[in-house]
Amino acid sequence: MITISEKLISQQVSESEIKDIICLPFDERKRGRLKTKTQSGNDVGIFVERGEVMRDGTLLKAESGEIFKVTAADEDVTTASTADAHLFARACYHLGNRHVPLQVGDGWLRYQNDYVLDDMLRQLGLEVDHEMATFEPENGAYGEHGGGHHHGHSHGHSHDHDHSHSHEQGNDHSHSHDHSHDHQH
């Protein structure tokens, strides 16, 4: 098995230097430790620092010196859309209050399938579609701070990821956070 323990940060690497591709869905890209296979079928073990999502295009370096590129896999997602900006803002607000990982595009938003959220958005008036597509949610909730990313997706929209989500003092939230499950007794 090939052991990968280093994430390359903003280094220019030519395509010819990339040994193989590792295609992963979002839930695996947010893990720091996993075993998987490359596109050509080689077993790899990834052991990188936790807390940062491996974005589409992330470069990883194996202990042998070989470079691997992570790509976002197509996965089951829900894409909800509307041309009404006010309705779109309301949908983002309601999903944000639930702390749902959310990918935001121009008039559309995407999240991992959840029939409760689907029903809520339909009731608000959005068009809700299930599809196979890549899922690259906003950075804010995952400890990353950076500029926007632009990726080509099968959905045919431009993807600007420059939105941020913060909980500043003075915001009136109508929900409570029960953190009792976070502590071991």
Order of alpha helices (4+ residues) and beta strands (2+ residues): beta-beta-alpha-beta-beta-beta-beta-beta-alpha-beta-beta-alpha-beta
